[in-house]
Amino acid sequence: MSEAGNKKVFDFSLLRRIFSYVKPYKNWFYLSLILAVIIAVFAPVRPLLIQLTIDKATGKNVHVPEWLSFILYFKNLHVATQLVIWVTVFQVFFIMVETLLRFVFSFLTAKLGQHVVKDMRVNVFKKILNLQLRQFDKTPIGTLTTRTINDIESINDIFSDGLIPIISDLLVIIITLITMFWVDWQLTLVALIPFPFLIVATYYFKESVNKSFIRVRNAISHLNAFVQEHLTGIVVVQAFAAEEREAKKFDVINKEHRSANIKAIFAYSIFFPIVELVLAVSTGIAVWWIAGKQLNPGLLIAFILYLNQIFRPLRIIADKFNVLQMGMIAAERVFKVLDNDDVEKETFHKTTITNIKGNVEFKNVFYAYNQDHYVLKNISFSVQAGETVALVGHTGSGKTTIISILNRLYEIQKGNILVDGININELSNEVLRKNIAVVLQDVFLFSGTIMDNITLHNPAISEQQVIHAAQLIGVHDFIMQLPNNYYYNVGERGNTLSMGQKQLISFIRALLFNPSILVLDEATSSIDSESEMLIQQAIDKLIMGRTSIVIAHRLSTIRKANKIIVLDKGEIKETGTHDELLATNGFYAKLYEMQFAKN
């Protein structure tokens, strides 16, 4: 069961929050309410007119309403033939107007819902973009996709099929009941004898379907998360021949979705016939009552129409109330994303610096992904502008974490990180990240062209600048060999390119943004020798004249570094140059023998 799964009480504070998004479109909302009232007032008019024409046609002495006499003032309504013809003509015109109003009402509520959904979806996406990375470490991407797409789409139903249409249907029922009591209160009471049974059936139907729909939405969220994860990791699934096992897991989740839907369908299958049965009983009682007194065809037909105008909307209201409830549950989930305070913090900035020289200093830095388990412990080191520092150590020693916290992808718990003597918390994220370029081992490319992935759609970067940067790094010839050159479509996640090619493109991207500080994971374990040579040349170009913090995987990078920091289990074990550390015959010397001596 989801976080909203046990919520039973209708939350008006939540509804008010949803309707806060209506403010920019309040004129549409008010117009839809006015139309709801007009449509409700129109509801009993046709049965009244039908009763009038039947009574007149059967020779009864009827009273023509003043409003109808005013509309048809130029006709002699005292003559039966004239009355029947012109009232029928008026009804045709009336039906056309009513149909037009219903169309405008439906279109307006749907349009209102779509505009609210659009604004809300933009807000949610912006929120997700600014969440701390640790939120993505513990929240499946498919779940956030469900919140942004499916759940917000359900909120649209609050407007198109929920609250406003429910208000309209309730007004129709109320005004129709008032009309019925005005026409014949005794007949109305008799005809509504089965009505309480329908109210009870509606309540149980609403509860049953609501529970089923909650299960459906939870199943959809699980399905999205499962599919997203497995499509992203399809290479692993196929490489380990796990297709059958993963398909069985998917089948279990899918069966839950199916079972929840079937339960809802079962409730509908019972409830709708009950509505028709109660309507039939009410109609039969009305016929028996009228026939037992004095058969009045006009009154009988009018009351049959009135009963339909009460019972049919009730059936729809029960369904719409479930739609409204599901929209509310979806809204609660969406607002939990919007209320997430674990976002990238932009504090008051005490400095207006825009250009960074590149001096970096870590002072007694502690960091934990989980509060009780520090992965970095008392890290202290400094890098002067233009220097290259190599980070070495076993897997899990904290190298990647150091380069992640430098540009505040994660917030440290203790200590300080200084850039040019300024605490990074006093710099805006925009200024900090504009001056720090990060090139990771696992390069991510978006669907689109090479040009798009290099410029990231920044209009300030021209094609000539891109080509010049590619030539500086020595990648231009490789790109020109591809179909469409710089406008070659790399596919989803850059699947049409090799690991080395993707890394080279990321180098161009980093060079174009001309950072003062370069953070680099230079891993080449999956790269052929030709690509490795290109990458080495590109790295040499990139680090020239820049402060560089490199997770070193090559002996050449280690030897060129001004300083080597040796990490183990989140702590700095040794610091020095390659020759200095080898001379001490300590932790680095053993690591060198294991990892670098054969390079």
Summary of the structure (lengths in Angstrom):
residues: 599
radius of gyration: 35.9
end to end distance: 54.0
largest distance: 121.1
contacts: 1862
relative contact order: 0.08
helix: 65%
strand: 11%
